[in-house]
Amino acid sequence: MSWPRVEAVEVFCARLPYREPFTIATGTSTASWNLVVRVEAEGGVEGWGEGSPSYTVLGETRGLVVASARRLAELLVAEQELSTERLYEICSQSPSPSAAAALEEAVLDAWAKSAGVSVAKLLGGPYRTAIETDVTIGIMEPEEQAKRAVEFVEMGFRILKVKLGLDPEKDVERVKAVRNAVGEGVKIRVDANQGWSTEEAVEVINRIATYDVEYVEQPVRWDDLQGLAKVRRESSLPIAVDESVKKPADVFKVARAEAADIVNIKVMKSAGLLGA
């Protein structure tokens, strides 16, 4: 099926400062540099998309992202008949997954508006009517993380993702403090963002298991599948991967190594909704 042609594309850059610094095992950030895309399709319908590039995870520089977005814009405008399959084919070849995601989102948004439906409906869904999300607490002193956890629970959140990975001993204290502060009935997930060695991961995970942790995300380096597999074998909690999976083929590598129980799928890593 062919959808309305893309007639024009505009690319913008936006720096979005955080309310406070956000710290994880790989560093501290104070703002997000995002790519915003506006697409105009046949009939004057416009669509919007946004990408959040990552140098740490995807190796994307600002120059690469902007250049990739402009090249994708040229390719999409040149297409006389654009289908979802062709859209995916074009975007998935881009060297910048975030630029691809932003362009794809904008096109899908325009198509959905043209059809008078949501993007979810356009893609065959929605599968669910609601999704419960977690809220992330960056690395802080244990007492401060516990305080933030209570604040979020009072706001209505029932799933907390606690960032760890800078200090194994203090990481145990962080999880203990958060669990003691929020009590039972609240799920706690932890994410080390590759911050531990294999030995540290096994020790920390088995110690925090007593605090009813749902799962542990990316405990060791993204490319250490043997280490991940060892952590999974010797730990008492499910292991999730994030940085280790950037494209579909990576899922098979993780599965063959029996290195994880859960895969964290993200739109930016997947170069868009269709790839995800």
C-alpha positions as CSV (number, residue, x, y, z in Angstrom):
1,M,0.0,0.0,0.0
2,S,1.2,3.5,-0.9
3,W,0.8,6.4,1.5
4,P,0.8,10.2,0.9
5,R,4.1,11.4,-0.6
6,V,6.5,13.4,1.6
7,E,6.7,16.8,0.0
8,A,8.9,18.7,2.4
9,V,11.1,18.1,5.5
10,E,12.4,20.5,8.1
11,V,15.1,19.6,10.6
12,F,15.6,21.5,13.9
13,C,18.0,21.0,16.8
14,A,17.0,21.7,20.4
15,R,19.0,21.7,23.6
16,L,16.8,20.8,26.6
17,P,18.3,21.6,30.0
18,Y,17.5,19.2,32.8
19,R,16.1,20.5,36.1
20,E,19.1,18.9,37.8
21,P,22.1,16.9,36.8
22,F,21.4,13.2,36.0
23,T,24.1,10.7,36.9
24,I,24.5,7.1,35.8
25,A,27.6,4.8,35.9
26,T,28.9,6.2,32.6
27,G,28.7,9.9,33.5
28,T,26.6,12.9,34.4
29,S,24.5,14.9,32.0
30,T,22.8,18.3,32.4
31,A,20.9,18.6,29.2
32,S,19.6,16.6,26.2
33,W,20.5,17.6,22.7
34,N,17.6,16.5,20.5
35,L,16.7,16.4,16.8
36,V,13.2,17.6,15.9
37,V,11.8,16.9,12.4
38,R,8.7,18.3,10.7
39,V,7.3,16.5,7.6
40,E,4.7,17.9,5.2
41,A,2.9,15.2,3.2
42,E,0.5,15.5,0.3
43,G,-2.6,17.4,1.2
44,G,-0.7,19.7,3.5
45,V,-0.8,17.3,6.5
46,E,2.2,17.7,8.8
47,G,3.9,15.2,11.0
48,W,6.4,15.6,13.8
49,G,9.2,13.4,15.1
50,E,12.0,13.6,17.6
51,G,15.3,11.8,18.1
52,S,17.5,11.8,21.1
53,P,21.1,10.9,20.0
54,S,23.5,9.0,22.1
55,Y,27.3,9.2,21.7
56,T,27.9,6.8,24.6
57,V,25.6,4.0,23.4
58,L,25.4,4.6,19.6
59,G,28.5,6.6,18.8
60,E,26.4,9.4,17.3
61,T,27.9,12.9,17.0
62,R,25.8,16.0,16.4
63,G,27.4,16.4,13.0
64,L,26.6,12.8,12.0
65,V,23.0,13.1,13.2
66,V,22.2,16.3,11.4
67,A,23.9,15.2,8.2
68,S,22.1,11.9,8.3
69,A,18.7,13.6,8.9
70,R,19.2,15.8,5.9
71,R,20.2,12.9,3.7
72,L,17.2,10.9,4.8
73,A,15.0,14.0,4.0
74,E,16.3,14.1,0.5
75,L,15.7,10.4,0.0
76,L,12.1,10.5,1.3
77,V,11.1,13.5,-0.7
78,A,12.5,11.8,-3.8
79,E,10.2,8.8,-3.3
80,Q,7.2,8.8,-5.6
81,E,5.4,5.9,-3.8
82,L,6.3,5.4,-0.2
83,S,5.1,2.4,1.8
84,T,5.8,1.4,5.4
85,E,8.2,-1.3,4.0
86,R,10.0,1.2,1.9
87,L,10.1,3.7,4.8
88,Y,11.7,1.1,7.0
89,E,14.2,0.1,4.2
90,I,15.3,3.7,3.7
91,C,15.6,4.7,7.4
92,S,17.3,1.5,8.5
93,Q,20.2,2.1,6.3
94,S,21.1,5.4,8.0
95,P,24.3,5.6,10.0
96,S,22.4,7.5,12.6
97,P,19.7,5.5,14.3
98,S,18.3,8.6,16.1
99,A,18.0,10.6,12.9
100,A,16.3,7.6,11.3
101,A,13.9,7.3,14.2
102,A,13.0,11.0,14.1
103,L,12.3,11.0,10.3
104,E,10.3,7.8,10.5
105,E,8.2,9.1,13.5
106,A,7.4,12.3,11.5
107,V,6.3,10.4,8.4
108,L,4.2,7.9,10.4
109,D,2.6,10.9,12.3
110,A,1.7,12.5,9.0
111,W,0.2,9.3,7.6
112,A,-1.8,8.7,10.8
113,K,-3.2,12.2,10.7
114,S,-4.1,11.8,7.0
115,A,-6.0,8.6,7.8
116,G,-7.6,10.1,10.9
117,V,-6.2,7.5,13.3
118,S,-3.4,7.2,15.9
119,V,0.0,6.0,15.0
120,A,-0.7,2.9,17.1
121,K,-3.8,2.2,15.0
122,L,-1.9,2.8,11.8
123,L,0.6,0.1,12.7
124,G,-2.1,-2.4,13.6
125,G,-2.7,-1.8,17.3
126,P,-3.0,-0.8,20.0
127,Y,-2.2,-4.1,21.7
128,R,-3.0,-2.6,25.1
129,T,-5.1,0.3,26.3
130,A,-2.6,1.3,29.0
131,I,1.0,0.7,29.9
132,E,2.4,1.1,33.4
133,T,5.9,2.7,33.2
134,D,8.7,3.1,35.7
135,V,10.4,6.3,36.8
136,T,14.2,6.4,37.0
137,I,16.2,7.6,39.9
138,G,19.8,8.7,39.1
139,I,22.8,7.8,41.2
140,M,22.8,9.8,44.4
141,E,23.6,9.2,48.0
142,P,21.4,6.3,49.4
143,E,19.4,8.6,51.6
144,E,18.7,11.0,48.7
145,Q,17.6,8.1,46.4
146,A,15.3,6.9,49.1
147,K,13.8,10.3,49.5
148,R,13.2,10.6,45.7
149,A,11.7,7.1,45.7
150,V,9.1,8.1,48.4
151,E,8.3,11.3,46.4
152,F,7.7,9.3,43.2
153,V,5.5,6.7,45.0
154,E,3.4,9.6,46.5
155,M,3.0,10.8,42.9
156,G,1.5,7.4,41.9
157,F,4.4,5.5,40.5
158,R,4.6,1.8,41.5
159,I,7.7,0.8,39.5
160,L,11.1,2.4,40.3
161,K,14.3,2.0,38.3
162,V,17.2,2.7,40.5
163,K,20.6,3.6,38.9
164,L,23.6,1.9,40.3
165,G,27.2,1.0,39.1
166,L,29.6,3.5,40.7
167,D,30.4,1.8,44.0
168,P,29.4,-1.8,44.6
169,E,29.2,-1.5,48.4
170,K,27.2,1.7,48.3
171,D,25.0,0.3,45.6
172,V,23.8,-2.3,48.1
173,E,23.1,0.5,50.5
174,R,21.1,2.3,47.9
175,V,18.8,-0.6,47.2
176,K,18.3,-1.3,50.9
177,A,17.5,2.4,51.6
178,V,15.0,2.6,48.7
179,R,13.2,-0.6,49.7
180,N,13.0,0.4,53.4
181,A,11.6,3.8,52.4
182,V,8.9,2.6,50.0
183,G,8.0,-0.7,51.7
184,E,6.2,-3.5,50.0
185,G,3.9,-3.3,47.0
186,V,6.4,-1.2,44.9
187,K,8.5,-2.8,42.2
188,I,12.2,-2.0,42.2
189,R,14.4,-2.5,39.1
190,V,18.1,-1.6,39.1
191,D,20.4,-0.6,36.2
192,A,24.2,-0.6,36.6
193,N,24.8,0.7,33.0
194,Q,27.8,-1.5,32.6
195,G,29.4,-0.3,35.8
196,W,30.4,-3.6,37.5
197,S,32.9,-6.2,36.8
198,T,31.6,-9.8,36.5
199,E,32.6,-10.6,40.1
200,E,31.2,-7.4,41.5
201,A,27.9,-8.0,39.7
202,V,27.4,-11.5,41.1
203,E,28.2,-10.3,44.6
204,V,26.0,-7.2,44.5
205,I,23.1,-9.0,42.8
206,N,23.0,-11.8,45.3
207,R,23.1,-9.3,48.2
208,I,20.3,-7.0,46.9
209,A,18.1,-10.0,46.0
210,T,16.8,-9.9,49.6
211,Y,15.2,-6.5,48.9
212,D,12.8,-8.0,46.4
213,V,14.4,-6.6,43.2
214,E,12.5,-7.4,40.0
215,Y,15.5,-7.6,37.7
216,V,19.0,-6.2,37.1
217,E,19.8,-4.3,33.9
218,Q,23.2,-4.3,32.1
219,P,25.4,-5.3,35.0
220,V,28.6,-5.5,32.9
221,R,30.1,-4.2,29.7
222,W,27.8,-4.4,26.6
223,D,30.3,-6.5,24.7
224,D,31.1,-9.0,27.4
225,L,28.5,-11.6,26.6
226,Q,30.6,-14.3,28.4
227,G,30.6,-12.2,31.5
228,L,26.9,-11.5,31.2
229,A,26.2,-15.3,30.9
230,K,28.3,-15.9,34.0
231,V,26.4,-13.3,35.9
232,R,23.1,-14.8,34.8
233,R,24.2,-18.3,35.8
234,E,25.5,-17.3,39.2
235,S,22.9,-14.7,40.2
236,S,19.5,-15.1,41.8
237,L,17.8,-12.4,39.9
238,P,16.7,-12.0,36.2
239,I,19.2,-10.2,34.0
240,A,18.2,-7.6,31.4
241,V,20.3,-6.2,28.6
242,D,20.1,-2.7,27.1
243,E,23.4,-1.5,25.7
244,S,24.2,-5.0,24.5
245,V,21.3,-5.0,22.0
246,K,21.4,-2.3,19.3
247,K,19.9,-4.2,16.4
248,P,17.8,-7.4,15.9
249,A,20.9,-9.6,15.2
250,D,22.2,-8.7,18.7
251,V,19.2,-10.4,20.3
252,F,20.2,-13.7,18.7
253,K,23.8,-13.3,20.0
254,V,22.6,-12.7,23.5
255,A,20.2,-15.6,23.3
256,R,22.8,-18.0,22.0
257,A,25.1,-17.0,24.8
258,E,22.2,-17.5,27.3
259,A,23.3,-14.1,28.7
260,A,20.0,-12.5,29.6
261,D,16.4,-13.0,30.4
262,I,15.0,-9.7,29.3
263,V,15.8,-7.3,26.4
264,N,15.2,-3.5,26.8
265,I,14.0,-2.4,23.4
266,K,14.4,1.3,22.7
267,V,13.1,3.3,19.7
268,M,16.4,5.2,19.3
269,K,18.6,2.1,19.2
270,S,16.1,0.4,16.8
271,A,16.2,3.4,14.3
272,G,12.4,3.9,14.8
273,L,9.1,2.2,15.7
274,L,9.2,-0.1,12.7
275,G,12.6,-1.4,13.7
276,A,11.6,-1.8,17.3
